């Protein structure tokens, strides 16, 4: 085979026209590959936002159900939060939602036997629509909640309008209950804060240790020690996240629980520690490469002027390698922000407003991983999880843009 290449194929490339055609072919392959990759990324982003935007177009009322009142009731629209408070018995008077000064009487299909006989309802529920019509028409205090059926097309009552969630309410809301009945509660503030808390804690832990290790390996360690440490650190990057999650569940969680004397050890701090360990290989590897790429003559010039090794590292090497170090930090933060399984296993997965690192939290990636399998395709819950993905994408993009802008200002 090698002989055939040497005597038959290789001489063709010495021909200028053949060589030019081959170069054009190579350029075409590279351009096509780049184009396909770019289009694929854009299509993924388009699909993500297309599904996520549907969250703000759909009613928060449970799919297939309606809320209704008597036509004599002046109320025609109730906010999702007020509906939740009504069913939680926090709002008990119609006056609190813009109606008459009268108590609210909740009613559902399950309550029909209390007011109508089996004969009136029908042995096969064939008269259920008539009973619902009669009840809503004759009870002005009632707020009826029942499935919307075809036999209710001529319904005598008035349907209550339930709006969709707005972007502002979606972000500032403090309750994440996408499957709540009768209306879903889509507030992602606890998830957003949980993500930021865990990620911030991870970077505060990983950054000093990562930079210290990178400086040691690039500037101080013996070449033999560097050859041993580098493969070990790169090996850490290849460990599956679920393995880190098991390690955190068996070691980190009991440790945090014991040290801080908590009821449970699944906290934001546990998540930060495990994410810091996972981010270390990325930060160390990229930061070390950046430090080692500092020209040797800059170090020699600094030492020749009387600077010590530590002064050279601080005043010459680190400022020169700043761009690479910032890249390491961004990639480390990206690993922390986007991690799913390990965080899901050690943070408690509780959608609560975090106030300290010693509380259980839930992050956006963990929420998507835990709930996407049970969300019906095309439903409100499904779209809301895609909206969470959009928030996570925008958060990561904003972080990258901020770092890039800071670097540009630093080099001006």
Buried (B, 14 or more C-beta within 10 A) or exposed (E): EEEEEEEEEEEEEEEEEEEEEEEEEEEEEEEEEEEEEEEEEEEEEEEBBEBBBBBBEBBBBBEEBBBBBBEEBEBEEBBBBBBBBBBEEEBEBBEBBEBEEEEBBBBEBEBBEEBBEEEBBBEEEEBBBBBBBBBBBEBBBBBBBBEBBEBBEEBBBBBBEBBBBEEEBBBEBEBBBBEBEBBBBBBBBBBBBBBBBBBBBBBEBBBEBBBEBBBBBBBEBEEEEBEEBBEEBEEBBEEEBEEBBBBBBEEBBEBBBEEEEBEBBBBBBBBBBBBBBBBBBBBBBBBBBBBBEBEEEEBEEBBEEEBEEEEBBEEBBBEBBBBBBBBBBBBBBBBBBBBBBBBBBBBBBBBBEBEEBBBBBBBBBBBBBBBBEEBEEEBBBBBBBBBBBBBBBEBBEEBBEEBEEEBEEEEE
